[in-house]
Amino acid sequence: MPWTYSADGNLKWGDQIMIQNDQTKGWVVMDIGDSVPNVEEGYSLTSTGTSENPGPMTRSVFCLSPVEQGSSFGGDPYIRYG
């Protein structure tokens, strides 16, 4: 599964990333084959153990996408927090 390399270090909509918890060092993973019962599009997220790195695969790479295209900062492609 490909992930995005950002030469400038900024996150942009459409980037494909892996997410790691800085405190536990676990990686966020999701199995899309294991849906949450009674929810139309709900899936369970979990994290790996501290020494496990799953590497870039379908269950560990997430694509960043806005709720509405062009809705943030007039269509600015960069992700902002805070």
Buried (B, 14 or more C-beta within 10 A) or exposed (E): EEBEEEEEEEBEBEBBBBEBEEEEBBBBBBEEEEEEEEEEEEEEEEBBEEEEBEEEEEBBBBEEEEEEEEEBEEEEBEEEEE
